[in-house]
């Protein structure tokens, strides 16, 4: 199954539907991956950390298990508070409108390059306290981290190059954080990195390596998820003009529409897990120690959980999607992604009419096998 081909990554949903019916648990011999396609299995793998370990490769909170995960999450929660997210709203509006002001007079843009990529990166950079002059490095590091997905089940030249690039970038980021912390000691600031360095629980603080891991994880998750959420929302609205009209006529539907985009075109399509023991499921056994891929994008289209699951419905209720994960690893940045996308879509829809694709070419998927969304999306409008 060519799960990682460009064609499949553009539109995997018919294949997902077929797999849920015929092979909800599928062993891919070439990569050695066990893939889960139905909602209940995906949710179980994301939730049951006693059966499915998150330990894999890089030392980020998302790839840790209790008790270390519990400690890290408690410390990070001290700095990454709901209030700190809410307080960002005026600044996010300012950044969004500034980007759109730069596009005035144009009737065609690359939504990804001109708006939905720079906005989340600017927001995360400001949260962390990254100086404006350093943001190009920030974007470059994000692209390197994104390509880590090419190492999944592979040992070819492309996978090795992605691993080497990540190791080099990690060294750069480590040195950068050391220098930035030194500057903060002489020039204190109220930013997320400073709060991370100061956070303390039961006399413990985050180590340099733990702050670095969070920095890398937030850089990827904090920008990529929101970028694809915004872009995929516009793609959904273009493909379903009647649903766009519902939102225009009833702006209070926008939060519900965002949840439906998260379900219908989940920005994160799959996540890693490792079976801690032999796992019996769907008449097969996943051997202990093997890598499991819960396919979130498929679980969110499971017709046994979502009525008329292949229909994009901006008013869908209930909508128990698992786009942000589930259980102890539920995405800490979910409130920020929702806030940014609500502001972005309000601003975009408030300024543009007659929204349409400006190119007939199939869109190129983003360079990250685990994410779903275009690397570019040329749109036209009035």
C-alpha positions as CSV (number, residue, x, y, z in Angstrom):
1,X,0.0,0.0,0.0
2,X,1.6,3.3,-1.1
3,X,0.5,5.2,2.0
4,X,3.3,7.7,1.6
5,X,2.9,8.5,-2.1
6,X,2.0,12.1,-3.1
7,X,-1.2,10.9,-4.7
8,X,-2.3,9.0,-1.6
9,X,-1.3,11.8,0.7
10,X,-3.5,14.2,-1.3
11,X,-6.5,12.0,-1.0
12,X,-6.1,9.0,1.3
13,X,-9.7,8.8,2.3
14,X,-11.1,6.2,-0.1
15,X,-8.3,3.9,0.8
16,X,-8.9,4.5,4.5
17,X,-12.5,3.6,4.0
18,X,-11.6,0.4,2.2
19,X,-9.0,-0.5,4.9
20,X,-11.5,0.1,7.8
21,X,-13.9,-2.4,6.1
22,X,-11.4,-5.1,5.0
23,X,-8.2,-4.7,7.1
24,X,-8.6,-2.4,10.1
25,X,-5.3,-3.8,11.3
26,X,-2.8,-4.0,8.5
27,X,0.8,-5.2,8.6
28,X,3.0,-3.4,6.0
29,X,5.8,-5.8,5.3
30,X,8.1,-3.4,3.5
31,X,8.4,-1.0,6.5
32,X,7.4,-3.4,9.3
33,X,4.6,-1.1,10.5
34,X,1.4,-2.2,12.0
35,X,-1.3,0.3,10.9
36,X,-4.6,0.9,12.7
37,X,-7.5,2.3,10.7
38,X,-10.7,2.1,12.8
39,X,-11.6,4.8,15.4
40,X,-11.8,2.5,18.4
41,X,-8.3,1.0,17.7
42,X,-6.7,4.4,17.0
43,X,-8.2,5.9,20.1
44,X,-7.0,2.9,22.2
45,X,-3.5,3.1,20.9
46,X,-3.3,6.9,21.6
47,X,-4.8,6.5,25.1
48,X,-3.4,3.2,26.6
49,X,0.2,4.0,27.5
50,X,0.5,0.8,29.4
51,X,0.0,-1.2,26.2
52,X,1.4,1.3,23.6
53,X,4.6,3.2,24.5
54,X,5.2,6.6,23.1
55,X,9.0,6.2,23.4
56,X,10.5,6.7,19.9
57,X,13.6,8.4,18.7
58,X,13.7,12.0,19.8
59,X,13.5,13.2,23.4
60,X,10.3,15.2,23.3
61,X,7.4,15.2,25.7
62,X,5.2,13.6,23.1
63,X,7.6,10.7,22.9
64,X,7.8,10.0,26.6
65,X,5.8,7.7,29.0
66,X,4.9,8.1,32.7
67,X,6.4,8.9,35.1
68,X,8.8,11.1,33.1
69,X,5.9,12.4,31.0
70,X,4.0,13.3,34.1
71,X,6.9,15.4,35.4
72,X,7.6,17.1,32.1
73,X,3.9,18.0,31.5
74,X,3.6,19.4,35.0
75,X,6.6,21.6,34.5
76,X,5.7,22.8,31.1
77,X,2.1,23.5,32.2
78,X,3.5,25.9,34.7
79,X,4.8,28.0,31.8
80,X,2.3,27.2,29.0
81,X,-0.8,28.3,30.8
82,X,-4.3,28.9,29.4
83,X,-4.0,32.5,30.4
84,X,-0.8,32.9,28.4
85,X,-2.7,31.7,25.3
86,X,-5.8,33.9,25.8
87,X,-3.5,36.9,26.3
88,X,-2.1,36.4,22.9
89,X,-5.4,37.1,21.1
90,X,-4.9,40.8,20.4
91,X,-1.3,40.2,19.1
92,X,-2.4,37.4,16.9
93,X,-5.1,39.6,15.4
94,X,-2.5,42.3,14.8
95,X,-0.1,39.8,13.1
96,X,-2.9,38.4,11.0
97,X,-4.1,41.7,9.7
98,X,-0.5,42.9,9.1
99,X,0.1,39.9,6.8
100,X,-3.2,40.5,5.0
101,X,-2.5,44.2,4.6
102,X,0.7,43.2,2.7
103,X,-1.5,41.3,0.2
104,X,-3.8,44.2,-0.6
105,X,-4.5,44.8,-4.3
106,X,-3.8,41.2,-5.3
107,X,-6.4,38.8,-6.7
108,X,-4.3,35.7,-6.3
109,X,-1.9,34.4,-3.6
110,X,-0.2,31.3,-2.4
111,X,-2.2,30.9,0.8
112,X,0.5,28.6,2.4
113,X,3.5,30.7,1.6
114,X,1.9,34.2,2.0
115,X,-0.2,33.6,5.1
116,X,-0.9,30.2,6.7
117,X,2.8,29.4,7.2
118,X,4.2,32.7,8.4
119,X,1.3,33.5,10.8
120,X,1.8,30.5,13.2
121,X,5.6,30.8,13.0
122,X,5.4,34.4,14.0
123,X,3.1,33.6,16.9
124,X,5.3,30.8,18.2
125,X,8.4,32.9,17.8
126,X,6.8,35.7,19.8
127,X,5.6,33.3,22.5
128,X,9.1,31.9,22.9
129,X,10.8,35.3,22.8
130,X,12.7,34.8,19.5
131,X,14.0,38.1,18.1
132,X,12.5,39.1,14.7
133,X,15.9,38.8,13.0
134,X,16.2,35.1,14.0
135,X,12.9,34.0,12.5
136,X,14.3,32.8,9.2
137,X,16.5,30.3,11.1
138,X,13.3,29.3,13.0
139,X,11.5,28.5,9.8
140,X,14.5,26.6,8.4
141,X,14.7,24.5,11.6
142,X,11.0,23.7,11.3
143,X,11.5,22.3,7.8
144,X,14.4,20.1,9.0
145,X,12.3,18.7,11.9
146,X,9.4,18.1,9.6
147,X,11.5,15.7,7.4
148,X,12.1,13.4,10.4
149,X,9.0,11.5,9.3
150,X,11.1,10.2,6.4
151,X,13.0,8.0,8.8
152,X,9.9,6.0,9.6
153,X,10.6,2.3,8.8
154,X,13.4,3.3,6.4
155,X,17.2,3.2,6.3
156,X,17.7,4.5,2.8
157,X,19.8,7.6,1.7
158,X,16.9,10.0,2.1
159,X,16.1,8.8,5.6
160,X,19.8,9.0,6.6
161,X,20.1,12.5,5.2
162,X,17.0,13.6,7.2
163,X,18.5,12.1,10.4
164,X,21.8,13.9,9.8
165,X,20.2,17.2,9.0
166,X,18.2,16.9,12.3
167,X,21.3,16.1,14.3
168,X,23.1,19.2,12.9
169,X,20.0,21.4,13.5
170,X,19.7,20.1,17.0
171,X,23.3,21.2,17.7
172,X,22.5,24.7,16.3
173,X,19.3,25.0,18.4
174,X,21.1,23.9,21.5
175,X,23.8,26.6,21.1
176,X,21.1,29.1,20.2
177,X,19.2,28.4,23.4
178,X,22.3,28.6,25.6
179,X,23.2,32.0,24.1
180,X,19.6,33.2,24.5
181,X,19.4,32.1,28.1
182,X,22.6,34.0,28.8
183,X,21.1,37.1,27.3
184,X,17.9,36.6,29.3
185,X,19.9,36.5,32.6
186,X,21.0,40.1,31.8
187,X,17.8,41.3,30.1
188,X,14.8,39.4,31.7
189,X,11.6,39.1,29.6
190,X,8.2,37.6,30.2
191,X,8.2,35.0,27.4
192,X,7.6,31.2,27.3
193,X,11.3,30.2,27.2
194,X,12.0,32.3,30.3
195,X,9.0,30.8,32.1
196,X,10.2,27.3,31.1
197,X,13.6,28.0,32.6
198,X,12.1,29.3,35.8
199,X,9.3,26.7,36.2
200,X,9.7,24.5,39.2
201,X,7.7,21.5,40.6
202,X,8.7,19.8,43.9
203,X,12.1,21.5,43.7
204,X,12.8,20.3,40.2
205,X,13.4,22.4,37.0
206,X,13.6,21.4,33.4
207,X,17.1,20.5,32.2
208,X,18.7,22.1,29.1
209,X,17.9,19.0,27.1
210,X,14.3,19.0,28.2
211,X,13.8,22.6,27.3
212,X,15.5,21.9,23.9
213,X,13.1,19.0,23.3
214,X,10.1,21.1,24.1
215,X,11.5,23.9,21.9
216,X,11.8,21.5,19.0
217,X,8.4,19.9,19.6
218,X,6.6,23.2,19.9
219,X,8.4,24.5,16.8
220,X,7.0,21.7,14.8
221,X,3.6,21.0,16.4
222,X,2.8,24.7,17.1
223,X,3.4,25.8,13.5
224,X,2.5,22.8,11.3
225,X,-0.8,21.9,12.9
226,X,-2.1,25.5,12.7
227,X,-0.7,26.0,9.2
228,X,-2.6,22.9,7.9
229,X,-5.7,23.7,9.9
230,X,-6.0,27.1,8.2
231,X,-5.1,25.9,4.7
232,X,-7.3,22.8,4.9
233,X,-10.2,24.9,6.1
234,X,-10.0,27.1,3.0
235,X,-9.6,24.0,0.8
236,X,-12.7,22.5,2.5
237,X,-14.7,25.7,1.9
238,X,-13.7,25.8,-1.8
239,X,-14.7,22.2,-2.2
240,X,-18.0,22.7,-0.3
241,X,-19.3,26.2,-1.2
242,X,-22.7,25.5,0.4
243,X,-21.0,24.9,3.7
244,X,-19.0,28.1,3.3
245,X,-22.2,30.0,2.7
246,X,-23.6,28.5,6.0
247,X,-20.6,29.9,7.8
248,X,-20.9,33.3,6.1
249,X,-24.6,33.5,7.0
250,X,-24.0,32.2,10.5
251,X,-20.6,33.3,11.8
252,X,-21.3,31.6,15.1
253,X,-20.8,28.3,13.2
254,X,-17.1,29.0,12.7
255,X,-15.8,27.2,15.8
256,X,-17.9,24.2,14.8
257,X,-16.5,24.4,11.3
258,X,-13.0,24.4,12.6
259,X,-13.7,21.2,14.6
260,X,-15.1,19.6,11.4
261,X,-12.0,20.6,9.4
262,X,-9.9,18.9,12.2
263,X,-12.0,15.7,11.7
264,X,-12.5,15.8,7.9
265,X,-8.9,16.8,6.9
266,X,-6.9,16.1,10.1
267,X,-3.6,18.0,10.0
268,X,-1.8,15.2,11.8
269,X,-2.6,11.9,10.0
270,X,-0.8,9.4,12.2
271,X,1.3,9.1,15.3
272,X,4.0,6.6,16.4
273,X,3.5,4.0,19.1
274,X,5.5,0.9,20.2
275,X,3.7,-2.2,21.4
276,X,4.9,-2.9,24.9
277,X,3.5,-6.5,24.8
278,X,1.9,-8.8,22.3
279,X,-1.4,-7.2,21.4
280,X,-4.3,-9.2,20.0
281,X,-6.6,-7.1,17.8
282,X,-8.9,-7.8,14.9
283,X,-7.9,-11.5,14.8
284,X,-4.2,-10.8,14.6
285,X,-1.3,-10.3,17.0
286,X,1.0,-7.3,17.0
287,X,4.3,-8.6,18.5
288,X,5.8,-6.8,21.4
289,X,8.4,-4.2,20.4
290,X,6.9,-3.5,17.0
291,X,6.0,-0.1,15.7
292,X,2.4,0.8,15.5
293,X,0.8,3.7,13.4
294,X,-2.6,4.7,14.6
295,X,-4.0,6.4,11.5
296,X,-5.8,9.4,13.0
297,X,-7.1,10.7,9.7
298,X,-8.8,7.3,9.1
299,X,-10.3,7.1,12.6
300,X,-11.8,10.5,12.2
301,X,-13.7,9.2,9.1
302,X,-15.0,6.1,10.7
303,X,-18.7,5.7,9.7
304,X,-19.5,3.7,12.8
305,X,-18.7,6.8,15.0
306,X,-19.5,9.7,12.7
307,X,-22.9,9.8,10.9
308,X,-22.4,10.4,7.2
309,X,-18.7,10.5,7.9
310,X,-17.6,11.4,4.3
311,X,-19.7,14.6,4.3
312,X,-18.2,17.9,5.4
313,X,-20.7,19.4,7.8
314,X,-19.8,22.7,9.5
315,X,-22.6,22.2,12.0
316,X,-21.7,18.6,13.0
317,X,-22.7,17.8,16.6
318,X,-21.5,15.7,18.3
319,X,-18.0,15.6,16.9
320,X,-15.7,13.4,19.0
321,X,-12.7,13.7,16.7
322,X,-9.2,12.7,17.9
323,X,-7.3,15.2,15.7
324,X,-5.4,16.5,18.8
325,X,-4.8,13.0,20.2
326,X,-6.4,11.6,23.4
327,X,-5.5,10.8,26.9
328,X,-2.3,12.0,28.6
329,X,-0.8,13.0,25.3
330,X,-3.7,15.3,24.3
331,X,-2.1,18.2,22.5
332,X,-1.2,21.0,25.0
333,X,-1.3,23.5,22.1
334,X,-4.9,22.7,21.0
335,X,-6.3,25.9,22.5
336,X,-3.7,28.0,20.7
337,X,-4.3,26.2,17.3
338,X,-8.1,26.8,17.7
339,X,-7.6,30.5,18.6
340,X,-5.2,31.2,15.8
341,X,-7.4,29.4,13.2
342,X,-10.5,31.2,14.4
343,X,-8.8,34.6,14.1
344,X,-7.2,33.7,10.7
345,X,-10.4,32.4,9.1
346,X,-12.4,35.3,10.4
347,X,-9.9,37.7,8.9
348,X,-9.6,35.8,5.6
349,X,-13.4,35.3,5.1
350,X,-14.0,39.0,6.1
351,X,-11.7,40.2,3.3
352,X,-12.2,37.9,0.4
353,X,-15.1,36.9,-1.8
354,X,-15.6,34.4,-4.7
355,X,-13.0,32.1,-3.2
356,X,-11.5,29.6,-5.8
357,X,-8.5,27.6,-6.7
358,X,-6.2,29.5,-9.1
359,X,-4.5,26.4,-10.4
360,X,-5.7,23.1,-11.9
361,X,-2.5,21.3,-10.9
362,X,-2.8,18.7,-8.1
363,X,-1.4,20.3,-5.0
364,X,2.0,19.1,-3.7
365,X,1.9,17.6,-0.2
366,X,3.9,19.2,2.5
367,X,7.3,17.7,3.2
368,X,6.3,15.7,6.2
369,X,4.8,12.3,5.8
370,X,2.7,12.5,8.9
371,X,0.9,15.8,8.1
372,X,-1.9,16.4,5.6
373,X,-2.0,19.6,3.7
374,X,-0.5,21.4,0.7
375,X,3.0,22.7,0.4
376,X,1.4,25.5,-1.7
377,X,-2.1,26.4,-2.5
378,X,-2.8,29.2,-5.1
379,X,-6.2,30.7,-4.5
380,X,-8.0,33.4,-6.4
381,X,-10.6,35.8,-5.0
382,X,-12.3,39.1,-5.2
